[in-house]
């Protein structure tokens, strides 16, 4: 059994790490939205927009909003805000699983389509290794998701326990 204070501390550590990660993603992806390209002529310089950086930038901004909501919920003792963050994390987990499943299937199809002649056996081993890597990723994401849900549930119980204690003290029950 983990104490309510421990869950509170784990919640603040988790929220701080999430905000730092989101800020780093925002800073780094904002620098990579446009990339300068050099052409064959050294005096000719152009730039292009990188789509992945735009997606990461938008996701990081949305993520930091939910993380601020999480900290606000912990400070103001509002379990609803923690549940909003929990729902956001669940959505991210489901999208990640879908992406990993689709990525595993598509990469297997693309690599399998290249098999010609004597290259069948090495490519088959590559597909097998790639599937193992995807399974390790899915297992790791699931374990991380379960840990985050456990911390969220502990924070909610801690807040409800503190709110009940405050009500009891206010009514002179204790």
C-alpha positions in Angstrom: 0.0 0.0 0.0 1.4 3.3 -1.0 0.5 6.4 1.1 -1.5 9.3 -0.2 1.5 11.6 0.3 3.7 9.3 -1.9 1.1 9.5 -4.7 1.0 13.3 -4.4 4.8 13.4 -4.8 4.7 11.0 -7.7 2.0 13.1 -9.3 4.1 16.3 -9.1 7.2 14.5 -10.4 5.2 13.0 -13.3 3.6 16.3 -14.2 6.9 18.2 -14.0 8.6 15.6 -16.3 5.6 15.9 -18.7 5.8 19.6 -18.9 9.6 19.6 -19.3 9.2 17.1 -22.1 6.5 19.0 -23.9 8.5 22.3 -23.6 11.6 20.5 -25.1 9.4 19.2 -28.0 8.0 22.6 -28.6 11.4 24.3 -28.6 13.0 21.7 -30.9 10.2 21.2 -33.3 9.6 24.9 -33.7 13.2 25.2 -34.9 12.7 22.4 -37.4 9.4 23.5 -39.0 11.3 25.1 -41.9 14.6 23.5 -42.9 17.1 25.3 -45.1 18.2 23.3 -48.1 21.3 23.8 -50.2 21.2 23.2 -53.8 24.0 22.3 -56.2 24.9 25.9 -56.4 26.3 27.0 -53.0 24.8 30.5 -53.3 21.3 29.2 -53.8 19.5 28.5 -50.5 15.9 27.5 -50.1 13.7 26.3 -47.3 11.0 23.7 -47.0 8.3 22.9 -44.4 8.8 19.7 -42.5 5.4 18.1 -41.8 6.5 15.9 -38.9 7.8 18.9 -37.0 4.4 20.7 -37.4 2.6 17.6 -36.1 5.0 17.3 -33.1 4.6 21.1 -32.4 0.8 20.9 -32.4 0.7 17.7 -30.3 3.2 19.3 -27.8 1.0 22.4 -27.5 -2.1 20.3 -26.9 -0.2 18.1 -24.5 1.1 21.0 -22.4 -2.5 22.3 -22.0 -3.5 19.0 -20.5 -0.4 18.9 -18.3 -1.2 22.3 -16.9 -4.7 21.1 -16.3 -3.2 18.2 -14.4 -1.1 20.4 -12.2 -4.0 22.8 -11.6 -6.1 19.8 -10.6 -3.5 18.7 -8.1 -3.0 22.1 -6.6 -6.7 23.0 -6.4 -7.7 19.4 -5.4 -10.0 18.9 -8.4 -10.1 15.3 -9.4 -12.0 16.1 -12.6 -9.0 17.8 -14.1 -6.9 14.7 -13.4 -9.5 12.6 -15.1 -9.3 14.9 -18.2 -5.6 14.3 -18.3 -6.2 10.6 -17.8 -8.6 10.5 -20.8 -6.0 12.4 -22.9 -3.3 9.8 -22.0 -5.8 7.0 -22.8 -6.4 8.6 -26.3 -2.7 8.9 -26.9 -2.1 5.2 -25.8 -4.9 4.0 -28.2 -3.5 6.0 -31.1 0.0 4.7 -30.3 -1.2 1.1 -30.4 -3.0 1.6 -33.6 0.1 3.3 -35.1 2.3 0.4 -34.0 0.0 -2.3 -35.3 -0.4 -0.5 -38.7 3.4 0.2 -38.8 4.2 -3.4 -38.1 1.8 -4.7 -40.9 2.9 -2.1 -43.4 6.6 -2.5 -42.8 6.1 -6.3 -43.1 4.3 -5.9 -46.4 6.9 -3.4 -47.8 9.8 -5.6 -46.8 8.0 -8.8 -48.0 7.4 -7.2 -51.4 11.1 -6.8 -51.9 11.8 -10.5 -51.5 13.1 -11.8 -54.8 15.3 -14.8 -55.5 17.7 -15.7 -52.8 16.9 -12.6 -50.6 13.8 -14.3 -49.2 15.5 -15.8 -46.1 17.3 -12.7 -44.9 14.2 -10.6 -45.4 12.1 -13.1 -43.6 14.5 -12.9 -40.6 14.3 -9.1 -40.8 10.5 -9.2 -40.7 10.6 -11.5 -37.8 13.1 -9.2 -35.9 11.0 -6.2 -36.8 7.8 -7.9 -35.4 9.7 -8.6 -32.2 10.8 -4.9 -31.9 7.2 -3.8 -32.5 6.0 -6.3 -29.8 8.6 -4.9 -27.3 7.3 -1.4 -28.1 3.7 -2.4 -27.5 4.6 -4.1 -24.2 6.6 -1.1 -23.1 3.8 1.3 -24.0 1.3 -0.8 -22.2 3.5 -1.0 -19.0 4.0 2.8 -19.1 0.3 3.3 -19.6 -0.6 1.1 -16.6 2.0 3.0 -14.5 0.5 6.3 -15.5 -3.0 5.1 -14.8 -1.9 3.8 -11.4 -0.4 7.2 -10.5 -3.5 9.0 -11.7 -5.8 6.8 -9.6 -3.6 7.3 -6.6 -3.6 11.1 -7.0 -7.4 11.0 -7.3 -7.8 8.9 -4.2 -5.3 11.2 -2.4 -7.3 14.3 -3.3 -10.6 12.7 -2.3 -9.1 11.6 1.0 -7.8 15.1 1.7 -11.1 16.6 0.7 -13.0 14.3 3.1 -10.5 15.0 5.9 -11.0 18.8 5.4 -14.7 18.4 5.5 -14.5 16.3 8.7 -12.2 18.8 10.4 -14.4 21.7 9.3 -17.5 20.0 10.8 -15.6 19.1 14.0 -16.1 15.4 13.4 -12.4 14.6 14.2 
